[in-house]
């Protein structure tokens, strides 16, 4: 078996069991995604893309690295509980006025890193893999572009397999299935309609289907409701067109999407960054891609560690309950990030691989 290697500060990415090294090119132009090559992708919620092409892409375990995490008490939120409840009430006023039907109110948490020399994203990713495994976990580190992101996302934004495009929006979160109510089901169906509309813009007429509606998913510390939407791309589909039709992901914006985005910017007062954006890879040679919604995601920027949490707001939302949902979504991940991944863990990982 392949031995994990130290990560360090070089450019690298790890998604879907594939380790990408030997950076070739970094750009923000989506046209390159149709020309060939394997590309790591990070698009911020605000639409700033980083596409990084790598020459060496191979099946490999997560690289190893040191991590000394911040204490839970060190985190500061872009919104206090009072601020968040006020934002929810503002969105509900817009819902009552008929401007939107749903909006996803988010906040960003940040903290100084206690030891920047021991803040290797590979170490944090190893901690997450051990204590909060996720179907769309990954890491993208491109120092040349200022991108340092590690995700434990449970949500698929887009998967491409040739001409088949798939999205699996999540709406509805609780500690257990008993916490999920009719409001959560209605919200999920509402977002499914939005995603169906997005895919219909870029997919062939009549090809968009919903093979799975409101399915229960179990994740560490919580449960989600998720649905699956698929469509068939025309032969001349481009990534610029696909991203233009579907980004940002509908589950983290609201509907109607354009108006929801405007209203959310008014109440949140802070850029979301990679949180709620798209993180993953595109293999232009094989015609495949897996892009996660950038939730349950950490990133380092300006020597600070960041994390985002949000909740979908409807007319029937309880504002204090929605704040509690953001706390629930953050709790396990911030506990994990407070941990340590050091040389003893790395030696154990190496021994396991031998």
ABEGO torsion letter per residue (X at the ends): XBBBBBAEABBBBBBGGBBBBGBABBBABAAAAAAEEBBBBBBBAAGBBBBBBBABBBBBBBBBBBBBBBBAAABBBABBAAAAAAAAAAAAAAAAAGABABBBBBBBBBBBBABAAABBAAAAAAAAAAABBBAABBBBBBAAAGBBBBBABABBABBBBEABBBBBBBBEBBABAAABBAAAAAAAAAAAAAAAAAAAAABBBGABBBABBGBBBBBBGBBBBBBBBBBBBBAABBAAAAAAAAOBBAAABEOBAAAAAAAAAAAAGBBAEABGBBBEBBBAAAGBBBBBBBBGBBBBBGGBBBBBBBBBBBAABBAAAAAAAAAAAAAAAAAAAABBBBAAAAAAAAAAAX
